[in-house]
């Protein structure tokens, strides 16, 4: 992915401090190492195979009982014991009525419902999908400028699907404060997202103690504050990490199973929000529909026009002092 600034490749504008900080590859490698180490530690908590009973719920499945492996089997493992339809169309799960990522191991006997985009009430799946699309956008933004500029991903905003666009707030290197992205820049970001979608990468979940997440994000003071905030808001005191390829991220809620569930996907805007706690805050926005739901190009064009407009969230950052304060804002709806 190659963006341009004033007609020249962004890589031509190397920052003098770039050589003094860890490269993005080094940062990602460190985060992956922490993730893999903790994942292995958690798996080692189940040294011997223990069986659990999983009661399947859903159309044509009520009463079906699967015997699975505790701490190893996931909702996706259960789907593989059913049909190819369940494997390819399931995006999220309910375990004893609670949202559960498809790749998260089951730790006790439970009831399990596999959720799809075409359920009678797809609210939970739609919310997870919008959150996942924002995570994908953040992954693209982080690598868009390679090592020449710093890219700090801010806390992901929980934006209703009816707002018309998913969002990812970001602070770019101060050298880019005067940069206004062109249509070609947005198309480059879109192509980067489509490449990840084509790879059909899993979003691997990992629930961890704050100390683990703080170590993973030791190079980001912004992310460390986000870890502390999310841990304080969780009754269990834990935070949820996800890994997609070599990208490790924090999430305030469950993501769908894989990038390949995205179909139509477009980055529509990069708005300036003004100066904030970490520099010039920008809001990247996009629009997407999942694989099972397609829109005619005329409908897509109208949706895209709406997705270009700035989405105002309930906690827009105003200053250093109120970075995480919740504010009320009007959100447009269909």
Secondary structure, DSSP 8 states (H G I E B T S, - for coil): ---EETTEEGGGS--TTGGGS--HHHHHHHHHHHHHHHHHHHHTT--S--EEEEEEESTTTTT-EEEEETTT-BHHHHHHTS-HHHHHH--EEEETTEEE-TTSB--S-EEEEEE-TTSS--HHHHHHHHHHHHHHHHHHHHHHTTTTS-EEE-------GGGSSEEEEEEE-GGGTT----HHHHHHHHHHHHHHHHHT-B-EEEEEEHHHHHHHTTT-HHHHHHHHHHHHHSTT-EEEEEEETTEEEEESS---SBGGGEEEEEEEEEEEEEEETTEEEEEEEEEEEETT----HHHHHHHHHHHTS----TT---SSTTTT----------
